[in-house]
Amino acid sequence: MAHKGLIRRFGKYLRAKSGAATVEFVIIFPVLIWIVFSTFELGWMTTRQMMFDRSVNLTIRDLRLGKIANPTHEGLKNLVCQRATILRDCVANIHMELVPVPSLQDGLPQTSTQCVDRTGDIVPVENFTAGDEADIMFVRVCVVVDPLMPGMGIGAGLNQLNGGGFAMVAFSAFKREP
């Protein structure tokens, strides 16, 4: 008889609907929060990439037109960072590569993009040649940035580099004006 009373009480518990809203909330809330944080992260990443691309394009345009006398690696990095005001600690996290392309038939360099390694004092090899007049130049710039919310949304799924952060890359090619 004791078993019948236990079964009856357990049956009442299974038929109760008082916690239904809580169950739905517990299932749906994490998905909604993930979508909200992913939206913020994606918007912030897109804004930074757009500002970075624009600053690289403006700097390369000035270089191509000869508005920058005696270009140096540090000078071009500083100019890109000045124009990309949205990037935090840009000068320490940026690497620029500027190399001549012998001919268009040879194609653009196929090496991987070099980025700053923030784990120590390791700096990528500086491959920077200003080029001569009428040279075809290839430019590749990498800046390491931190996600807005590294542990949430798509910020948690980004490919992290050594030392944290992810790489944003901009590249261009141009012909030096005589």
C-alpha positions as CSV (number, residue, x, y, z in Angstrom):
1,M,0.0,0.0,0.0
2,A,2.8,2.4,0.7
3,H,3.9,1.9,-2.9
4,K,0.5,3.1,-4.2
5,G,0.7,6.4,-2.2
6,L,4.2,7.0,-3.5
7,I,3.1,6.4,-7.1
8,R,0.1,8.7,-6.7
9,R,2.3,11.5,-5.4
10,F,4.9,11.1,-8.1
11,G,2.0,11.1,-10.8
12,K,0.7,14.5,-9.3
13,Y,4.3,15.9,-9.6
14,L,4.6,14.8,-13.3
15,R,1.2,16.4,-14.2
16,A,2.0,19.7,-12.5
17,K,2.5,22.7,-14.9
18,S,3.8,25.3,-12.4
19,G,7.4,25.1,-13.6
20,A,6.8,25.1,-17.3
21,A,7.8,28.7,-17.9
22,T,11.0,28.3,-15.9
23,V,12.0,25.3,-18.1
24,E,11.4,27.3,-21.3
25,F,13.4,30.2,-19.9
26,V,16.3,28.1,-18.9
27,I,16.4,26.5,-22.4
28,I,16.0,29.7,-24.4
29,F,17.8,32.4,-22.3
30,P,21.4,31.2,-23.1
31,V,20.6,31.2,-26.8
32,L,19.3,34.7,-26.7
33,I,22.3,35.9,-24.7
34,W,24.6,34.3,-27.2
35,I,22.9,36.0,-30.1
36,V,23.0,39.4,-28.3
37,F,26.7,39.2,-27.4
38,S,27.5,37.9,-30.9
39,T,25.7,40.8,-32.5
40,F,27.7,43.3,-30.4
41,E,31.0,41.5,-31.1
42,L,30.4,41.2,-34.9
43,G,29.4,44.9,-35.1
44,W,32.5,46.0,-33.2
45,M,34.8,43.7,-35.3
46,T,33.3,45.0,-38.6
47,T,33.8,48.6,-37.4
48,R,37.4,48.0,-36.5
49,Q,38.1,46.2,-39.8
50,M,36.5,49.0,-41.8
51,M,38.5,51.7,-40.1
52,F,41.7,49.7,-40.4
53,D,41.1,49.0,-44.1
54,R,40.4,52.7,-44.7
55,S,43.5,53.9,-42.8
56,V,45.7,51.4,-44.8
57,N,44.1,52.6,-48.1
58,L,44.6,56.3,-47.3
59,T,48.2,55.7,-46.3
60,I,49.0,53.6,-49.4
61,R,47.3,56.2,-51.6
62,D,49.6,58.9,-50.2
63,L,52.6,56.6,-50.7
64,R,51.6,55.8,-54.2
65,L,51.2,59.4,-55.2
66,G,54.5,60.4,-53.6
67,K,53.1,62.5,-50.8
68,I,55.3,60.7,-48.3
69,A,58.9,61.6,-48.7
70,N,61.4,58.9,-47.7
71,P,58.9,56.4,-46.3
72,T,60.0,54.2,-43.4
73,H,58.5,51.2,-41.8
74,E,57.9,53.1,-38.5
75,G,56.6,56.2,-40.3
76,L,54.0,54.2,-42.3
77,K,52.9,52.2,-39.2
78,N,52.4,55.4,-37.3
79,L,50.4,57.0,-40.1
80,V,48.1,53.9,-40.4
81,C,47.6,54.0,-36.6
82,Q,46.9,57.7,-36.5
83,R,44.2,57.3,-39.1
84,A,42.7,54.2,-37.5
85,T,41.8,55.9,-34.3
86,I,39.5,53.1,-33.1
87,L,42.4,50.6,-32.7
88,R,43.7,50.5,-29.1
89,D,47.5,50.3,-28.7
90,C,47.9,50.1,-32.5
91,V,51.6,50.9,-32.9
92,A,52.7,48.1,-30.6
93,N,50.4,45.5,-32.3
94,I,50.9,46.3,-36.0
95,H,53.2,44.8,-38.5
96,M,53.6,46.1,-42.1
97,E,55.1,44.4,-45.1
98,L,55.9,46.3,-48.3
99,V,57.7,44.4,-51.0
100,P,58.2,44.9,-54.8
101,V,56.5,42.4,-57.1
102,P,58.9,41.5,-60.0
103,S,56.0,41.1,-62.5
104,L,52.3,40.3,-62.5
105,Q,52.9,37.0,-64.1
106,D,54.8,35.9,-60.9
107,G,51.8,36.7,-58.8
108,L,51.6,38.2,-55.4
109,P,53.7,36.8,-52.5
110,Q,52.3,33.5,-51.2
111,T,53.9,33.6,-47.8
112,S,51.6,33.7,-44.7
113,T,50.8,37.0,-43.1
114,Q,53.2,37.9,-40.3
115,C,51.7,39.4,-37.2
116,V,53.1,40.6,-33.9
117,D,53.5,37.9,-31.3
118,R,52.4,39.4,-27.9
119,T,53.9,36.6,-25.8
120,G,57.3,38.3,-25.6
121,D,59.7,40.5,-27.4
122,I,59.5,38.5,-30.6
123,V,59.0,40.9,-33.6
124,P,58.3,39.5,-37.0
125,V,61.0,40.0,-39.6
126,E,60.7,43.4,-41.2
127,N,60.2,42.9,-44.9
128,F,60.0,46.5,-46.0
129,T,61.3,47.9,-49.3
130,A,60.0,51.3,-50.4
131,G,60.7,50.4,-54.1
132,D,61.8,52.5,-57.0
133,E,59.7,54.5,-59.4
134,A,57.4,52.4,-61.6
135,D,57.8,49.3,-59.3
136,I,54.7,47.3,-58.6
137,M,54.4,47.1,-54.8
138,F,52.5,44.6,-52.5
139,V,51.5,45.8,-49.1
140,R,50.2,43.6,-46.3
141,V,49.4,44.9,-42.8
142,C,48.4,42.9,-39.8
143,V,47.2,44.3,-36.5
144,V,46.4,42.2,-33.5
145,V,43.3,43.2,-31.6
146,D,41.4,41.8,-28.6
147,P,37.8,40.7,-28.8
148,L,35.2,43.0,-27.1
149,M,33.9,40.0,-25.1
150,P,36.5,37.2,-25.4
151,G,34.5,34.5,-23.5
152,M,31.0,35.1,-25.0
153,G,29.3,34.8,-28.3
154,I,31.5,34.6,-31.4
155,G,34.4,36.3,-29.4
156,A,34.9,32.9,-27.8
157,G,35.2,31.1,-31.1
158,L,37.7,33.4,-32.8
159,N,41.2,32.0,-33.7
160,Q,43.4,33.3,-30.9
161,L,47.0,34.1,-31.7
162,N,49.9,33.5,-29.3
163,G,49.5,36.1,-26.5
164,G,45.8,36.5,-27.2
165,G,43.9,38.6,-29.6
166,F,43.0,37.9,-33.2
167,A,44.6,39.1,-36.5
168,M,43.0,41.7,-38.7
169,V,44.7,41.9,-42.1
170,A,44.6,44.5,-44.9
171,F,46.5,44.2,-48.1
172,S,46.9,46.2,-51.3
173,A,49.0,46.4,-54.4
174,F,49.9,49.5,-56.4
175,K,52.4,50.8,-58.9
176,R,54.7,53.6,-57.9
177,E,54.2,56.8,-59.9
178,P,57.3,58.2,-61.7
